[in-house]
Amino acid sequence: MSLLVRLTLAFMALVSLVVVVGLTSFVNTRQLGTAVATLRSKSGVDLKHLDLDAVSLEIEGTWSPSGHFVASDVEVHPGQRRPKLRGKIQELDETSRTITLYGTPVHVRADTTFGGNDSSRAFERLRVGDHVEVICLVEGGDWVARDIRSEGIKQSNKVKGTPTAARLEGASPPEIEIYGLVVVIEPPGDDAPESALGRIETATQMALALNEFQASAYEVVGASRSRGPGDRPATPRAAGPGAAERLDAAVERFEHHLRRAEKADGEGMANRWLGPLARDGRALGEYARVLNERFASDRMSARAYLDEELEPFVEGELLPPVYGYLGYAQERLGGQLRWIVDRNATTTRVALATSVVAALAAAVLGFLVWRSISGPIQVLHAAAVRIGEGHLDTRVELGSKDEIGVLASAFNTMAHELGATTVSVENLEGIFDSMAGALIIFGADGAISNMNRA
């Protein structure tokens, strides 16, 4: 095996080890990322509790013909960032050098770069329907392109930037604006996959809905909920304004979250709590209807119905399984968090072990390659020293056919020819001394440099 092949194989082995380490880390990181993503609540980002002036939003979605961008996924990043649009060019005006994305005209100036490069004629190559990514700045309300890329970009539609206006309270669905570009934040549908945090949120919302139901029921009969044991119920007052509507809304909200829980965990261990809820929870609306009817005909009867039937039903039949489901969701979350922690520790150990193995393998490969080169070179060096000492019969036997073997063969040839040349000189000196006549050799300066014995 030639030296070049050995060095190439050693290099490829080292590269393979590095690739293995990188792939191992990448796979484990992806698994951790997926596990962390499953913890997210499917309800999406709560924009109401964000300081929108201090963050930038990265929004994927689609353009609606009604004139706004409909978000399907929202990511929040700290700090303000320049607006960025990614999508198809809807309109192109060569006269004003303007392209339109998502209904927003973007001016292309002379200093606009294309893929980071200056190109004065790149604008002429743009066409309507081209998928581009445009980094923008906004000057005086006008969008200006700083850089336009049309190659090597994802085919998804994206809007990125810091919100300049928001309509989150009372708007359904909520909306934000990025320098005039309206983005509608669509809530996820009921068919979205539930997550660990989503289960906790669902259970919490069911408990809150039941508490709201109880409070509204007492408002309906015009009584206070706080009453000590043995106290006689006070004479009911007039129902509070909107109490009946809040009672019905609480029932609707409870049933909505119950359906979400059934969709996520209708089978398996959670059915221990969802089964009773599905059986008894449907009766909550009937209890509300009866309470309203009794209050309309006999307020004292409505109060008695609330204390003797409705309240025990909620406290004894609905709230315990709701809290049981909440505990189940918390256990699921704890299990996922433990898995993530264990997986992270495993990833660290695997990366460390793989790095150690790679380092040891690199050391072994380096030693083997060094020995395969340095050993023959030391043999050649020793042979050269012996020849210098006059041992012209010295030969090198390496037995390899690589580059060093070729060098050894050339060395042996040199030693053989050197021995032959040296013998010829000795024979010539013998002939020189055996001549009968005198033979004197003068140097260039006229001095005698040699003579025979005659």
CORRA-V579796 format. One record per residue. PSI is psi as a letter, one per 30 degrees, with the letter a starting at -180 (NA if undefined). OMEGA is omega in radians with two decimals (NA if undefined). BURIAL is I if it has 16 or more other ideal C-beta (glycine too) atoms within 10 Angstrom, else O. Layout:
PSI&OMEGA&BURIAL  PSI&OMEGA&BURIAL
This chain:
k&-3.07&O  l&3.13&O  e&3.13&I  e&3.13&O  e&3.13&O  e&3.11&I  e&3.13&O  e&3.13&O  e&3.11&O  e&3.12&I  e&3.14&O  e&3.10&O  e&3.11&O  e&3.11&O  e&3.13&O  e&3.11&O  e&3.11&I  e&3.12&O  e&3.12&O  e&3.11&O  e&-3.13&I  e&3.14&O  e&3.11&O  e&3.12&I  e&-3.12&I  e&-3.12&O  e&-3.14&O  e&3.11&I  e&3.10&O  e&3.12&O  e&3.10&O  e&3.12&I  e&3.10&O  e&3.14&O  e&3.12&I  e&-3.14&O  e&3.14&O  f&3.11&O  f&-3.06&O  k&3.06&O  k&-3.12&I  f&-3.14&I  f&3.05&O  a&-3.09&I  k&3.11&I  j&-3.08&O  f&-3.08&I  f&-3.08&O  g&3.10&O  k&2.98&O  j&-3.00&O  f&3.12&I  f&-3.05&O  g&-3.12&O  l&2.97&I  k&-3.10&I  k&3.04&I  j&-2.91&O  k&3.01&I  k&-3.13&I  b&-3.10&I  l&3.10&O  k&3.14&I  k&3.10&O  f&3.13&O  f&3.00&O  g&3.08&O  l&3.13&I  k&-3.10&I  j&-3.06&I  k&3.02&I  f&3.11&O  k&-3.09&O  k&3.02&I  k&-3.10&O  k&3.10&O  k&3.13&O  k&3.08&O  l&3.11&O  k&-3.14&O  l&3.11&O  k&3.10&O  k&3.10&I  k&3.11&I  k&3.05&I  k&-3.12&I  a&-3.11&I  k&3.07&O  k&-3.13&I  e&3.13&O  l&3.13&O  k&3.14&I  j&-3.10&O  f&-3.11&O  e&-3.14&O  g&-3.11&O  i&-3.10&I  k&2.98&I  l&-3.10&I  k&3.04&O  k&3.13&I  h&3.10&I  g&-3.08&I  j&3.08&I  k&3.12&O  k&-3.11&I  k&3.10&I  j&-3.07&I  l&-3.12&O  f&-3.12&O  g&3.08&O  k&3.11&I  l&-3.14&O  j&-3.08&I  g&-3.13&O  f&-3.11&O  k&3.06&O  k&3.12&O  j&-3.07&O  f&-3.08&O  g&-3.13&O  e&-3.14&I  e&-3.11&I  f&-3.13&O  f&3.10&O  k&3.14&I  l&3.04&O  k&-3.10&O  f&3.09&O  k&3.09&O  j&-3.04&I  l&3.01&I  k&-3.00&I  k&2.99&I  k&-2.96&I  l&2.83&I  l&-3.08&O  k&-3.13&I  j&3.13&O  h&-3.14&O  f&3.14&O  k&3.09&O  k&-3.14&I  k&-3.14&I  k&3.03&I  e&3.13&I  k&3.14&I  k&3.10&I  k&3.11&I  f&-3.13&I  k&3.08&O  g&3.13&O  l&3.11&O  l&-3.10&O  g&3.13&O  l&3.09&O  k&-3.04&I  k&3.01&I  k&-3.09&I  k&3.11&I  l&3.12&I  k&-3.13&I  k&3.08&I  f&3.08&O  l&-3.12&O  k&3.02&I  i&-3.04&O  e&-3.12&I  k&3.09&O  f&3.13&O  k&3.12&O  j&-0.05&O  l&3.14&O  l&-3.12&I  l&2.96&I  l&3.07&I  k&3.01&O  j&-3.12&I  h&3.07&I  f&3.09&O  j&-3.07&I  k&3.10&I  k&3.12&I  k&-3.13&I  j&-3.13&I  k&3.06&O  k&3.12&O  k&3.14&O  l&-3.14&O  f&-3.13&O  g&3.10&O  k&-3.10&O  k&3.12&O  l&-3.13&I  l&-3.13&I  e&3.10&I  e&3.11&I  e&3.10&I  e&3.11&I  e&3.12&I  e&-3.14&I  e&3.13&I  e&3.13&I  e&3.14&O  e&3.07&I  e&3.12&I  e&3.11&I  e&3.12&O  e&3.11&I  e&3.08&I  e&3.08&O  e&3.11&I  e&3.14&I  e&-3.13&I  e&3.14&O  e&3.11&I  e&3.10&I  e&3.08&I  e&-3.13&I  e&-3.11&I  g&3.08&I  h&-3.11&I  l&3.08&I  k&-3.10&O  f&-3.09&O  j&-3.13&O  k&-3.10&O  l&3.13&O  k&3.13&O  f&3.12&O  k&3.07&O  k&3.13&O  k&3.12&O  l&3.11&O  k&-3.09&O  k&3.05&I  a&3.08&O  k&-3.13&O  k&3.10&I  l&-3.13&O  k&3.10&O  g&-3.09&O  e&-3.13&I  e&3.12&I  e&3.11&O  e&3.09&I  e&3.13&I  e&3.13&I  e&3.11&O  e&3.09&I  e&-3.13&I  e&-3.14&O  e&3.11&I  e&-3.12&I  e&3.11&I  e&-3.12&O  f&3.05&I  e&3.09&I  e&3.08&O  e&-3.13&I  e&3.13&I  e&3.13&I  e&-3.10&O  e&-3.00&I  h&-3.13&I  f&3.13&O  l&3.04&O  a&-3.02&O  e&-3.09&O  f&-3.13&I  f&3.07&O  e&3.13&O  e&-3.10&I  f&3.10&I  e&3.08&O  e&3.13&I  e&3.13&I  e&-3.13&I  e&-3.04&O  f&-3.06&O  f&3.14&I  f&-3.12&O  f&-3.08&O  e&3.12&I  e&3.11&O  e&3.08&O  e&3.12&I  e&-3.14&I  e&-3.13&O  e&3.14&O  e&3.14&I  e&-3.14&I  e&-3.13&O  e&3.13&I  e&3.13&I  f&-3.09&O  e&-3.07&O  j&-3.05&O  e&3.13&I  e&3.09&O  e&3.12&O  e&3.14&I  e&3.10&I  e&3.10&O  e&3.12&I  e&-3.07&I  e&-2.98&O  f&-3.07&O  e&-3.03&O  e&-3.10&I  e&3.08&I  e&3.13&O  e&-3.13&O  e&-3.07&I  e&-3.03&O  f&-3.03&O  f&-3.04&I  e&-3.06&I  e&3.13&I  e&3.10&O  f&3.07&I  e&3.11&I  e&3.05&O  e&3.10&I  e&3.08&I  e&3.09&I  e&3.09&O  e&3.13&I  e&3.12&I  e&3.08&O  e&3.09&O  e&3.12&I  e&3.12&I  e&3.10&O  e&3.12&O  e&3.11&I  e&3.10&O  e&3.12&O  e&-3.13&O  e&3.13&I  e&3.14&O  e&-3.13&O  e&3.11&O  e&3.09&O  e&3.11&O  e&3.12&O  e&3.12&I  e&-3.14&O  e&-3.13&O  e&3.13&O  e&3.13&I  e&-3.14&O  e&3.14&O  e&3.11&I  e&3.12&O  e&3.12&O  e&3.13&O  e&3.13&I  e&3.12&O  e&3.12&O  e&3.10&O  e&3.13&O  e&-3.14&O  e&3.13&O  e&3.12&I  e&3.13&O  e&-3.13&O  e&3.12&O  e&3.13&I  e&-3.13&O  e&-3.14&O  f&3.13&I  e&-3.03&I  e&-3.13&O  e&3.11&O  e&3.14&I  e&3.09&O  e&3.09&O  e&3.11&I  e&3.13&I  e&3.13&O  e&3.12&O  e&3.12&I  e&3.10&O  e&-3.14&O  e&3.10&O  e&3.10&I  f&3.11&O  f&3.07&O  f&3.13&O  i&-3.03&O  f&3.09&O  g&3.14&O  k&3.09&I  l&3.14&O  k&3.11&I  j&-3.13&O  e&3.12&I  g&3.11&O  l&-3.11&O  g&3.12&O  a&-3.09&I  e&3.13&O  e&3.05&I  e&3.08&I  e&3.11&O  e&3.11&O  e&3.11&I  e&3.10&O  e&3.11&O  e&3.13&I  e&3.10&I  e&3.12&O  e&-3.14&O  e&3.12&I  e&-3.13&O  e&3.10&O  e&3.10&O  e&3.13&O  e&3.14&O  e&3.14&O  e&3.10&O  e&3.14&O  e&3.11&O  e&3.12&O  e&3.09&O  e&3.14&O  e&3.12&O  e&3.08&O  e&3.10&O  e&-3.13&O  e&-3.10&O  f&-3.07&O  g&3.14&O  k&-3.11&O  e&-3.14&O  l&3.13&O  k&3.14&O  j&-3.11&O  k&-3.14&O  k&3.12&O  k&3.07&O  a&-3.10&O  f&-3.13&O  g&3.11&O  f&3.13&O  l&3.13&O  k&3.13&O  f&3.14&O  l&3.06&O  l&3.12&O  l&-3.04&I  f&3.13&O  NA&NA&O
